[in-house]
Every structure is written in C-alpha cells, then in structure tokens.
C-alpha cells in the first residue's frame, strides 16, 4: 500500500525540465567558442595584412636592386642607390652585444633576489628593478647622448686609442672616431634597457622552483652555487628561453635610444667603436624626409627585413623549445 502511494505521489509531482538549462549552457559555450575563434582570426588577419603590406610596399626596391639590396652598404638618396647591409649588420651586432652584456647580469640579479637578498627588502628591490622597465626609451637615449657618450669618449675611447697598436687585432677592433657615439655605446644603452625585463622574468621563473626541492639539495650538503647551477636553472631552462627572446625582441626593435647614440652612419661598421645604424634607426631618421618612391620603398623593405629577422629569432626559439622535454 505504501509503495502504491509513493508511486502515485511521484507521478503527481511536477517534473523539473532541465533541458532548458542544458540548452542555455550549450548556447553560451558556442558563443564563447566563436568569440575566442574570432579573436584568434583577427590576430592572424592582422599579421597577414602586415606582411602583405610590407611586401607590396617594399617590392619596388627589392625588384629594382635584387640581392644587391642586402649586400651593399651604399645608401644615397640623391642617386637613388640603397643598400641595407649596414643597417642589418648594425641591428644584429647591437642586439647580440646587448644580450651578451645583459643576460649574465639579469640572471645574477634574479638569483640574488630569490636566494640571497633579505626578505625584508627583496620586494622593494624587485619593484625598483621593474620600475626601470617603465622608463621611456627616449630618456635612455638622452642620457646616453649627454652623459654616457662624453664620459665614454674621454675615459674609455681616448685611453684605448692612445695605448693600442692600430695594426694589432685589438687596435683594429676598437678603432674609431672618439666621440662616444658608436656601435658599442648603443649596445650598452640597449643592455641597460633590456636588463630589467629579463631580470624580472627570470626572478618570477626562479620563484616557481618548489621550496622543498631547494631545501632537499641544501640538506644533501650542496652549496648555494650548486643549488642554483644544478637545481634552479635546469628547472626553469625551458621557460628561460622565452625570457631571452623577450629581451632579444626588445633589442632588435628599439628605435629612439639607439638613434640618439649610434652615430647614424649607413656605412658598414668595421669596429666596435665605429658609427653605425640599425634598421629601426634608419627608418625613424628618414621616413618623414623620404620623397622619392624608391626611397620610401627601400625603407619599407627595411621594415620587412626587420620583421623577417624577428620572426627568425622567434622561430629558432620555438625549435629550441620543441627539443626540450618536460
């Protein structure tokens, strides 16, 4: 009797139709998926449009000069002769020198903040490092032009020129007009600019190393140097490639700071103390004054070359990441 009453009550109770909730959730998920897909497609369309516009704009110069555009350092708007070898070499040399100077310092700063700096001031020092990344590049350029270049000329270039044999290896490597505006000082400025970016990212990466892993290494008798070299750096080496690429991308594309201090000579640099130019500084210096179609096309072609260099660096980073195993 009780079972019959329960069955009757169950039949008479209103049934909750959850199909409406399921339908709404599915519709929301479809909309969300469509929005994410649209965002990705907008990004890809922007990238493709940028590449197409650079190719179309730079094609007149590339078709006119051919391979000579990449191997010649002659840049003469009067005769409409343009060669990108000087700016390309200047871009690569300054970026690589900046990375060689900034990367060891950035790793040292990150290790100090994570392992050795007192906890009471670690966050304050880290915030100060991050603030350096927010300084506008034109401020670095003005500091380099009015402070670093005169000091470097008087206290570094002149003593070296007076003491080195011009025919020796070091003499040829460090020869140049002692005015402080050269490839090396531009690399110094770039190193100062990218240093806080790399140091901040490395610090955040090192903070992801589990505390118990470091404590276990110390418990086994490892020194701090051994813990950093054998435990912490291998733990973050995959993500560290991203930090290096972040700094390299900033160094390759920096414009105003380099324009102030590099000397802006289109000739091929033959020493570290020679004046030079980069792709970005050349475009910044001449685009507003370019009147001829071939001149404008040559500058756009330079932009295409810079895009290809940056893309190649990122592709190399992806290949390195692909070879790493978790």
C-alpha positions in Angstrom: 0.0 0.0 0.0 2.8 2.4 0.9 4.6 1.6 -2.3 1.5 2.4 -4.3 1.0 5.7 -2.5 4.7 6.7 -3.2 4.4 5.8 -6.9 1.2 7.9 -7.2 2.9 10.8 -5.4 5.8 10.6 -7.7 3.6 10.6 -10.8 1.6 13.6 -9.5 4.8 15.7 -8.5 5.8 18.3 -11.1 8.8 17.2 -13.1 11.7 19.7 -13.5 12.6 20.1 -17.1 16.4 20.7 -17.1 16.6 20.7 -20.9 16.3 24.5 -20.9 19.3 24.9 -18.7 21.3 22.5 -20.8 20.4 24.3 -23.9 21.3 27.6 -22.5 24.7 26.3 -21.3 25.4 24.8 -24.7 24.4 28.1 -26.5 26.7 30.1 -24.2 29.6 27.7 -24.8 29.1 28.1 -28.6 29.1 31.8 -28.3 32.2 31.7 -26.2 34.0 29.4 -28.6 33.0 31.7 -31.5 34.4 34.8 -29.7 37.7 33.1 -29.0 38.0 31.9 -32.6 37.2 35.4 -33.9 39.9 36.9 -31.7 42.4 34.4 -33.0 41.4 35.1 -36.6 41.6 38.9 -36.1 45.2 38.4 -34.9 46.1 36.2 -37.8 44.4 38.6 -40.3 46.3 41.5 -38.9 49.6 39.6 -39.2 48.9 38.5 -42.8 47.8 42.0 -43.7 51.0 43.4 -42.2 53.2 41.0 -44.2 51.3 41.7 -47.4 51.5 45.5 -47.0 55.3 45.3 -46.3 55.8 43.1 -49.3 53.8 45.3 -51.6 55.4 48.5 -50.3 59.0 47.1 -50.4 58.7 45.3 -53.7 59.7 48.2 -56.0 63.1 48.5 -54.1 63.6 44.7 -53.8 62.8 44.1 -57.6 65.0 47.1 -58.6 68.1 46.2 -56.6 67.7 42.5 -56.2 70.3 40.8 -54.0 72.4 43.9 -54.1 70.0 45.5 -51.6 71.1 43.0 -49.0 74.9 43.0 -49.6 75.5 46.7 -50.4 76.1 49.3 -47.8 75.7 52.3 -50.2 72.8 54.5 -49.1 72.5 57.6 -51.2 69.0 59.3 -51.7 70.5 61.7 -54.2 71.4 59.0 -56.7 68.6 56.6 -55.5 71.1 53.9 -54.5 70.1 51.9 -51.4 71.7 49.0 -49.7 70.6 47.5 -46.4 73.8 45.7 -45.4 75.0 48.4 -43.0 71.7 48.7 -41.0 71.2 44.9 -41.0 74.7 44.3 -39.5 74.2 47.2 -37.1 70.9 45.7 -35.9 72.4 42.2 -35.4 75.6 43.4 -33.7 74.0 45.8 -31.3 71.3 43.3 -30.3 73.8 40.4 -29.7 76.2 42.6 -27.8 73.4 43.9 -25.6 72.3 40.3 -24.9 75.8 39.2 -24.0 76.1 42.1 -21.5 72.6 42.0 -20.1 71.9 38.2 -19.8 74.6 37.3 -17.1 73.7 40.4 -15.1 69.9 39.6 -15.3 70.5 36.1 -14.1 72.7 37.3 -11.3 70.1 39.9 -10.2 67.3 37.3 -10.3 69.4 34.7 -8.3 70.3 37.4 -5.7 66.7 38.5 -5.2 65.5 34.9 -4.8 68.3 33.3 -2.8 70.4 35.8 -1.0 68.6 39.1 -0.6 66.9 39.6 2.8 63.2 39.1 2.6 62.6 42.5 4.2 64.0 44.3 1.2 63.6 41.8 -1.6 60.2 43.0 -2.7 61.4 46.6 -2.6 64.5 45.9 -4.7 62.4 43.8 -7.2 59.9 46.7 -7.5 62.8 49.1 -8.3 64.1 46.8 -11.0 60.6 46.6 -12.5 60.3 50.4 -12.5 63.4 50.6 -14.7 61.5 48.8 -17.4 58.9 51.6 -17.4 61.4 54.4 -18.2 60.7 55.7 -21.8 63.3 54.8 -24.3 63.9 58.4 -25.3 65.0 59.1 -21.8 67.7 56.4 -22.1 68.7 57.9 -25.4 69.1 61.4 -24.0 71.1 60.0 -21.0 73.3 58.1 -23.4 73.9 61.2 -25.6 74.5 63.8 -22.9 76.1 61.6 -20.2 77.4 58.3 -21.4 78.8 59.3 -24.7 81.1 62.2 -23.4 82.2 60.1 -20.4 82.9 57.0 -22.6 84.8 59.1 -25.1 87.0 60.7 -22.5 87.7 57.8 -20.2 87.5 54.8 -22.5 88.0 55.6 -26.1 90.8 58.1 -25.9 92.9 56.0 -23.5 92.4 52.9 -25.7 93.3 54.7 -28.9 96.5 56.1 -27.3 97.6 52.8 -25.9 96.7 50.2 -28.6 98.7 49.5 -31.7 96.5 50.4 -34.7 97.7 47.3 -36.6 97.0 44.8 -33.8 93.8 42.8 -33.5 92.5 44.9 -30.6 93.6 48.1 -32.3 91.5 47.3 -35.4 88.6 46.1 -33.3 88.5 49.2 -31.2 89.4 51.9 -33.7 87.0 54.8 -34.5 86.3 58.4 -34.0 86.5 59.2 -30.2 83.1 60.9 -30.0 81.3 58.3 -27.9 78.6 57.7 -30.4 79.2 54.2 -31.8 78.1 50.6 -32.0 79.4 49.7 -28.6 77.8 52.6 -26.6 74.5 51.8 -28.4 74.8 48.2 -27.2 75.4 49.5 -23.7 72.2 51.5 -23.8 70.3 48.5 -25.1 71.7 46.3 -22.4 70.5 48.7 -19.7 67.1 48.9 -21.3 66.5 45.1 -21.6 68.1 44.2 -18.3 65.1 44.9 -16.1 62.8 42.9 -18.5 65.0 39.8 -18.4 65.8 40.1 -14.7 62.1 40.4 -13.8 61.1 37.4 -15.8 64.0 35.3 -14.5 63.0 36.2 -10.9 59.4 35.0 -11.5 60.7 31.8 -13.0 63.1 31.1 -10.2 60.3 31.7 -7.7 58.4 28.7 -9.3 61.1 26.3 -8.2 59.5 24.3 -5.3 60.9 25.2 -1.9 61.2 21.6 -0.9 63.5 20.9 -3.9 66.0 23.6 -2.8 65.8 22.5 0.8 66.5 18.9 -0.1 69.5 20.0 -2.1 70.8 22.0 0.9 70.1 19.1 3.1 72.3 16.9 1.0 75.2 19.4 1.5 75.0 21.4 -1.7 76.4 24.9 -1.8 74.2 27.8 -3.0 76.2 27.8 -6.2 75.5 24.1 -6.8 71.8 24.6 -6.0 71.5 27.4 -8.5 73.5 25.7 -11.2 72.2 22.1 -10.8 68.7 22.6 -9.5 67.2 26.0 -10.1 68.5 26.9 -13.6 67.8 23.4 -15.1 64.3 23.6 -13.6 63.4 26.8 -15.5 65.6 26.4 -18.6 62.6 25.8 -20.9 60.8 29.0 -19.9 64.1 30.9 -19.7 64.3 30.8 -23.5 61.1 32.9 -23.5 62.8 35.5 -21.2 65.8 35.6 -23.5 63.6 36.1 -26.6 61.7 38.9 -24.9 64.9 40.8 -24.3 66.2 40.0 -27.8 63.0 41.2 -29.4 63.2 44.5 -27.5 66.8 44.9 -28.5 66.1 44.2 -32.2 63.3 46.7 -32.5 64.4 49.5 -30.2 64.4 52.8 -32.1 64.8 56.1 -30.3 67.5 55.3 -27.8 69.7 53.7 -30.5 69.0 56.6 -32.9 70.5 59.1 -30.3 73.7 57.2 -29.6 74.7 55.0 -32.6 76.0 57.7 -34.9 73.6 57.1 -37.8 76.1 56.1 -40.4 74.9 53.9 -43.2 78.4 52.5 -43.9 79.4 49.0 -42.9 80.9 49.1 -39.4 84.4 47.7 -39.2 85.0 48.0 -35.4 83.0 48.3 -32.2 83.8 52.0 -32.0 82.6 52.8 -35.5 79.5 54.8 -36.0 76.7 52.7 -37.5 72.9 52.4 -37.8 70.1 49.9 -37.3 67.1 49.2 -39.3 64.8 50.9 -36.8 67.0 54.0 -36.5 67.3 54.3 -40.3 63.5 54.2 -40.7 63.0 56.7 -37.9 65.6 59.1 -39.3 64.5 59.1 -42.9 60.9 58.1 -43.3 59.5 61.6 -42.8 62.0 63.1 -45.2 61.7 60.5 -47.9 60.1 62.0 -51.0 61.0 59.6 -53.8 59.0 56.4 -54.4 62.1 54.3 -54.4 63.4 55.8 -51.2 60.1 55.1 -49.4 60.0 51.6 -50.9 63.6 51.0 -49.6 62.6 52.0 -46.1 59.5 49.7 -46.2 61.8 46.9 -47.4 64.0 47.5 -44.4 60.9 47.1 -42.2 60.2 43.8 -44.0 63.8 42.7 -43.3 63.4 43.6 -39.6 60.2 41.6 -39.5 61.9 38.6 -41.0 64.8 38.8 -38.6 62.5 39.0 -35.6 60.4 36.1 -37.0 63.5 34.0 -37.5 64.6 34.6 -33.9 61.2 33.5 -32.6 61.2 30.5 -34.9 64.6 29.5 -33.5 63.2 29.8 -30.0 60.3 27.6 -30.9 62.7 25.0 -32.3 64.7 25.1 -29.1 61.5 24.7 -27.1 60.5 21.8 -29.2 63.6 19.9 -28.5 63.2 20.3 -24.7 61.4 17.6 -22.8 59.5 18.0 -19.7 
